[in-house]
Amino acid sequence: MALDVQAVRKEFPILSREIDGSPIVYLDSGNTSQKPRRVIDAMSAFLEQSYAPINRSSYRLAGEATEAYEGARRSVARFINAPSPDEVVFTKNATESMNLITQTWGRAHLSPGDAVLLTQMEHHANIVPWQMLATERGFDIRWIPLTADGELDLSDIAELLDGVKAVSFTAMSNVLGTITPVEQICRLAHDAGALAIVDACQYVPHNPTDVQAWDADLVAFSSHKMCGPSGIGMLWGRMELLDAIPPFLGGGNMIDTVTFDGFTTAPVPAKFEAGTPPIAEAVGLGAAVEFLEELGMHDVRQHEMDLTRYALDTLHERFGDDITIYGPDNVEHRGGVISFAFRDLHPHDVSQVLDERNVCVRAGHHCAKPLMKTLGVNATTRASLYLYNDTDDVDALADALDGATDIFGF
Ligand SMILES: Cc1ncc(COP(=O)(O)O)c(C=O)c1O
């Protein structure tokens, strides 16, 4: 294994917690990740010693807080290889980042007769904001279909791209685990004269990310899935683009000046950060980024590929035809998100039985109802792996599934 997982696990206090005398097997990191001690400590230390408003007051404590907030922005920029920290906008979460894109760029550029291209594996965060705007602006939404093993089917891509103004797609599916060919799609989008927008919410926490190598235009992701706190998300965008699009929310911090007649906007990123931002959360996010950098994202990815292979093999060997695992089998093409159907049990029943053994998984539509329709199911059970999971966790999942078999009398 590429990581010393036992050492990594020690950094996460919650993983030594027990419920009813046995440890927690946390397999829901695709939903939200657990937090290492240093993130918790960085936030506490900041709140105890350095908390103050940012960008507003001139006393030294406020300067210290501003520096901590901007330091987190620099860390995020480094982590995704952004050309400048000023291109990293802090939002509330990836969902808000997507809404920022549709309500600013989308509202300014889309009208009847236009189209945007999404994929059939998108999270609602990359569907509903487009649909909300489409009902108002009257443009079309097209969908890239999927192959039988859950990859993007690009065979009709030239036709789908014809006349499209933006391609907005996930870098890694939160249901299938599929890693999409981001560079290729960005290139195809640009060749067609369209913007390339990437939902990297599931990708950034698990893979080395280089937004310049992708040649993307806008990239959205969330802190809480990458060991940081909830309440803060990110939008990276090319400076010319962020500069050109109108502001999203109005209020304090996002203005240059305000008169009785109107206002002018502050430069990016402040232009998109109206109101008091999540200050301590940014500090926690900065600590999370440093934690991930120390582990090394190549090693994180290798660990997850090894563990995903082990999980797919274990579940297939132990349950054969009784389990259907969605998404590609090749771990080079997927991350550690494992959605499955188990016999004809309802995913909610499966997750309840697993919970009796402290195995935490998610059951439901995973905020991807159109994809559920494509798969022909209402819901799946989803186990999602991260850097603190090991083969024992996978074995615990398989043992607990055996338990479900006993309870439901197979
Ligand atoms: C692929 C994908 N996109 C977007 C989101 C939305 O993230 P958030 O809830 O942090 O806004 C999620 C969350 O599960 C996701 O998995």
The ligand as an SDF file (V2000), in Angstrom:
LIG
                    3D

 16 16  0  0  0  0  0  0  0  0999 V2000
  -19.8380   15.3530   -8.0030 C   0  0  0  0  0  0  0  0  0  0  0  0
  -20.3880   16.3170   -6.9930 C   0  0  0  0  0  0  0  0  0  0  0  0
  -20.6510   17.5730   -7.3610 N   0  0  0  0  0  0  0  0  0  0  0  0
  -21.1300   18.4840   -6.5040 C   0  0  0  0  0  0  0  0  0  0  0  0
  -21.4090   18.1490   -5.1970 C   0  0  0  0  0  0  0  0  0  0  0  0
  -21.9470   19.1940   -4.2880 C   0  0  0  0  0  0  0  0  0  0  0  0
  -21.0530   19.4480   -3.2700 O   0  0  0  0  0  0  0  0  0  0  0  0
  -21.4820   20.3620   -2.0370 P   0  0  0  0  0  0  0  0  0  0  0  0
  -22.6200   19.6460   -1.3730 O   0  0  0  0  0  0  0  0  0  0  0  0
  -20.2730   20.4160   -1.1940 O   0  0  0  0  0  0  0  0  0  0  0  0
  -21.8930   21.6600   -2.5810 O   0  0  0  0  0  0  0  0  0  0  0  0
  -21.1560   16.8570   -4.7620 C   0  0  0  0  0  0  0  0  0  0  0  0
  -21.4740   16.4510   -3.3710 C   0  0  0  0  0  0  0  0  0  0  0  0
  -21.7000   15.3080   -3.0840 O   0  0  0  0  0  0  0  0  0  0  0  0
  -20.6320   15.9130   -5.6800 C   0  0  0  0  0  0  0  0  0  0  0  0
  -20.3790   14.6550   -5.3140 O   0  0  0  0  0  0  0  0  0  0  0  0
  1  2  1  0
  2  3  1  0
  2 15  2  0
  3  4  2  0
  4  5  1  0
  5  6  1  0
  5 12  2  0
  6  7  1  0
  7  8  1  0
  8  9  2  0
  8 10  1  0
  8 11  1  0
 12 13  1  0
 12 15  1  0
 13 14  2  0
 15 16  1  0
M  END
$$$$
